[in-house]
């Protein structure tokens, strides 16, 4: 136990050793008064001569977190008078790490808030280290996702991961699994978009030997493979409507029957689903069962698009490049160029651009010119597709013709006026109208 301020009694400071996580005692003026042994071994000893404030120790700030653009649990605790919880990125001997921070108020004899105990639990599911295989990021949007995963992880609640394609939903699903009490059990992924009617039950529930023609051996289903662990249904919105009832029955009853068996088997898994589709819209259109939607949507987490967390792009790019080609690097200008790119395909597109650039680059540092060349390859393919695809051409012509017809209506059928508004000749107007 490290006592930093001499005006702190031994008894109050000794309370910190009762916690099974790093803990510090603080005053209402943000001063760190004491730290338990777990804090010292995890985050390092605090220099008592500096009369340190928590924001100096944890972040290197010269002012409280809420004045530096972050949420401050101590300020929130003083305002509410009850325990508060936030997710922060703290400085540690190992570098910057995500930490789950809980602030507990302690009242004096007069009922006024006197001390605050801060509990700090490092989060293992996210990182700012580019050499890791975990989710990486520091933005507010990313930290919100990490906070939600950290909160729901220890429970058995079903999680629904929402977001555009390429936002890292499978990595988030694995993070939910790693944060759960089932982390040492299997994590099994089911690619729902690839399951046909004939494969659905066989893949999910398995089958017995001789259950049907060609069933020459007993096949273990993915539900059985996930026993005790997590079952991740990727692109759950792609499951055909008539098959959704089988999944609903599995979730509601907690049992399943392998094909060819009359004996139900007990299922034991944590359910995590993901989709890039709007399930509410599918429910309204009658393409997704409402009862199944409410079963899987217990705890929704929306993963932000890359354009909504641009400050994370350099960090993600470095992490991806480390996995792809660790001998290559990105300079500051190249990272800034990546931040300005739209990346409609999100992290998946960023990975493709970096993979392509690493093959085109002749130096050890990827340049902006190489990045532009790797992106230009995609654009060239798109132009070729539009030129060679009759369907695409016809669609464009129809769209163009509808636009010209609208101009004609706006100009009371005056073809000369409509052609002038479109910036073309009357002869071209006639020709394009005939091409639809």
N, C-alpha and C positions, 0 to 999 in steps of 0.2 A: 504494500500500500504506500502510495506517495502522497504526502501532505505538502501542499504548495503554499498555502496561506496560513500564517501562524494564528490568525484569529478564528480558525475553524477548530471546533472541539474534536478530540480524538474519537468520541463516541459516534458523532455524525459521520465522520469520514470512514469509520470502520464498517458502517452500514454497506458501503459499496462492495465489500468482499462477499456479501451475501448474494450478489447477482452472478449468474453463470455466463455473463458476456462483458465486454469492456464497458466501464462506467466511470463517469466523472461527476463531481459535485461542483455546482456553480452558484454564484451569487446572481442577484437580479441585474447586476451591472455587467454581466457577461464574463466575469472573472472566473477562471478555473481554480477551485480551492483544494481539490483532492482528486486522486485517480486510483482505481484499484489495480491490482497486479495484472489482471487480464488486459487492461487498457495499455499498461506499460509494455507488456510483451507483444501486443498487437500493433500499437501505433507509436511506441517509443516513449521514453521518459520526457517529461515536460520541464523546461528550465525554470526553476522557481525565481531566479533573479530577474526575469523579464516581467514578473507579475502578469502572466499571459492572459489574454482574453481568448474565448473559445474560437472566435472567427480568425484570430491570428494563428492559432495552433492548427486548426482543421483546414483552413483555406489559404492562409497567407494574406488575408484581407487586412485593411487598415480601418475597417468599419464593420458594423453588424451585417449579417447576410442579407437582411431585408433592405438594406441601403445599398447593396451591391448587386441587386437584381435577382436575388434568390429568396426563397421562403425561409423564415427564421422560426424554428420551433419554440425558442425561448420567448420571443415576442408574442407568438400565438398563444403560448401557455399562460403568459401574464394577462392577456386579454380575456381568455376563456376561463381561467382558473382551474382547468382540468388537463389531463394528459393529452399531449399532441404528438403527431407522428409525421415525418417527412422523409424524403429520400434525398440525400446529398452526395456529392463527390468530394471525398476528403483526401488530404495529403497523408501518405503513409510511408514507412521506410521502403516499401516495394513500389512506390509511385502513387498515382491517383487511383482511388478505388471507390466504387459505389457502396454507400453505407446506408442502412435503414436506421434512422435516428428517432428515438422516442424520448420525450421530455416529460418528467414527472414533477409536479409542484409539491413543495413541502411548506406547510404553514407554521408560523410561530405561535407562541402562547396567546397572542392577541388576535389570532385568526387571519393575520395578514401573510401574504406569500413572502417567505424568507429565503429559502434555498430551492435549488432545482437539481434533480438528478437526471443526467443524460445517459441513456443506454445506446450503445453503438454496435450494430450487428452488420459486419461486412457481408455484402451480397455476392454470391458466387456465380450467378446466372448471367451477369453482364460485366463488361470490362472496357477500359480505355487502352488496354494493351493490344497492339496491332499483331502480336504473335499468337494470340489466343484463337480458339475456335468458337468462342462465345459470341453473343451479340455485342456489338461495339457502338459507342456513341456517348455524347455528353449533352445533347440538346434537351430543351425542356420537353419537347414532344416525345423524345426517346425515353427520358427519365420517367415520364408519366406511365409509359408502357411497362418499364421495369418495376415501378412501384406497384402497379396493378398485379403483375405476375408474382411479385414477392408477397403480396397480400393474399392472393387466392391459392398460391402454390401449396401451402401446408394443409389445405382443406381437400375434400373429395368432390367439391362442386364441379359440375360440367362447365367447360370453358368454350366459348365460341370466338374464334379469331377472325376478324374481318379486316378487309383491306384490299387494295389493288394487287394485281399479279406482280410478283417480284419484290414484295415488301418484306419478305423474310418470315412468313407465317410458320413454316416448318421449324425454323430455328427458335421461334417464340414458343412453339408447342413443346419442343425439347426442353426449353428453359422452364416451362411450367412443370414438366416431369422432374427435372433436376431439383426444383424447389419444393417438391412434394415429399411425403414420407415414403413414397414408392420409388424413390430415385435409384435404389439398388435392384429394382425389378425391371422386366423388359419394357422397352418403348417400341411399340409396333405401329407402323404406318400403313394405312389402307388408302390406296389411290382410287378414290371413288369414280373419277371420270373414266377409268379404264375397265370398270366392272360391267360386264354384259349380263343379261338375264340369266344365262346358263352358268356363269361363273360366280354370281353374287353369293348364293348360299354356300357353294363349295369353298370359295375363298374365305368367307367370313366364318362359317360354321364347321367346315371340314366334311369329310364323308368316311363311311366305313368301307372296308374291302367288300367288293361285290354289290355295293349299293346300286350301281347302274353299269351298263355295258362300258367296259374299259377301266372300271375302278378296280385295279389289280392290287391295290394296297390301301392301307388306312392313311388318310390325309389329315394332318392337323390343321384346323382352321385358325385364322388370325385372332379370333376371340380367345381361343384356348392358348395361343402363343403369348397373348398379352396378360395371362393370368397373374394377378397380383400387381400388375404394372399399369401402363397407360396405353390406351387405344386411341390413335390419332387418325381421324377421318378427314383426309385432305380433299378439298373441293366437294364437300358434302352436298352442295347445291346441285351437283350433276347427277345425283342418284335419281333414277326414273321414279315417277310418282307411284307406280304400282309396286315398286320394291321398297318404298319408304316404310310401309306398314310392317315389314319384317324387321327393320331396324328399330322401329318404335316398340315392337313387341319385346325385342331383346332388352331395350333400355328399361321398359316398364316392369317386366317380369324378372329381370336379372338372370334369365335362363335361356338356353338355346338347345337345339337338337341337331347333331350332325346328320347329314343326309344318310338315310338307311337305318337310323336308330329311332327307337320309340322311347328311349330313356332320356329325359331332359337332363342337361348338365348345368351346373351353377356357374355363372359368369362373375368374375371379380376383376374389374378394371376401372380406371379413372378415364372418363371420356373427354377428349379434346377434339373439337371440330374446327375446320377452317374453310373459308370460301371467299372468292372475290366478287360473288354475285350478291345482289340485294335480295335477301331472303324474304323481307316484308313484301316486296313487290311480287315475288314468286308466289307467296301465299295469297295475295290479293288476286293474282291471275289464275289461281287454282293449280299451280304447278308444284307447289310444295305444301305438305300437310301442316296445318296450323298447330295441331297437337304435338307433332314432332319438333316444330320450330320452338315451341315453348319448353320442350324437354331439353333441347341442346343449348338454348340461349339463357342459361342460368347466370353466367358471368361473362358478358361480352367484353372483348378488348379489341379496339380498333387500331391497327398498325398504321402509322402515318406514311404517306408517300414520301419519296426522297426529296421532292421539291418543298416539302414542309419541314424538312430537317437538313437544309443545305449546309449548315455549319458542321454536320457530321460527315459530309462527303469526303474530305481529306483523310479523316481517320479510317473510314470504311475502305477507301481506295488503298491506303497503306496496308490494311489488314488483308484485303483480297490479293494484293500484289505479293505480299509475303507468302501466301499459300501457293500462288501460281508460279512466280519466279522470284524467289527471295534475293537473288543477286541484283535485281533491278530496283530503282528508286524513282520517286517523283520529286521534281523541284517545286518551289513555292508557286511559280507562275503556272505550272501545269496543274497543280491542285486548285488554284484559283479559276483556271479555265474549266475544270470539271465542275466546280460549284456553279458556274454560269450555264452549264448545259442542262436542258430540260429533263432528260432521262425519263421518258414516258414509260419505259419498261422497268423503272426503279432499280433496285440493287442488281437484279439479273442483267439488265442492260449495261449497267456500270461494269459488271464483271466481264461481259462480252467485249466491251470497248477496251478494257485493260488487257484482256487475253489477246485480242487482235493487235493492240499496240505493242505488246511484249514480243510478238513475232515479227513485227515490222521494224522495231527499233534496232539500230546498229550500235548504239552507245549503251552505257550502263544506267544512264538517266533518261527516262522517257520525256521527250520534248512535246511542246504544244503542237508542232508540225506533225508529229507522229500520231498524236491524239486526233487531230483534225483529219488526217488521212484514214484512220480507222473508222471514224464516224462517216466520212465521205463514202466508204464502201457500202454502208447500209443505204445511203441515199441513192447511190447509183443503182443498187438492186431494186429499190422501190420504183425508180423511174423506168427501169427496164420492164418491171412487172406491169406497170400502168400502160406501157406502150404495146406490150405483147399479149395482154389479157383482153380479149374481145369483150368480156363481160364488164370489166372495169371501164373500157372505152365507151361502151354503150351506156353505162350508168352515167358517165360524165356528160355524154351528149344529151341524154334525157334531161339531166339537171340543167344544162345550159339552155336547152329548148324551153323548159318551164320558166326560166328566168326571162327569156326573150318574150314569151307569151305574157308574162306579168307586166313587162314594160309596154307591150302593145295595149293592154287593158288600161294601164295608167295614162296612156296618151290617146285614149279614145279610138284605138285602131289605126292611128296615123303611123304608118310604117317608117316614113322618113324621120319622124321625131323619135320613134323607138330606136331606130338604128343609130341616130346621133347620140342618144343617151347611152347606148351600149358601146359606142366608140367604134362602130363597124359600118360598112357600106350597106345600102339597101339590098344589093345583090347578095352579099354575104348573109344578111338577115334571112332572106328567102331560103338560101341553101342550108343554113343551120336548122331552120324550122322543119325542113324536109328530112333531115338526118335523124330525127328522134325515133 
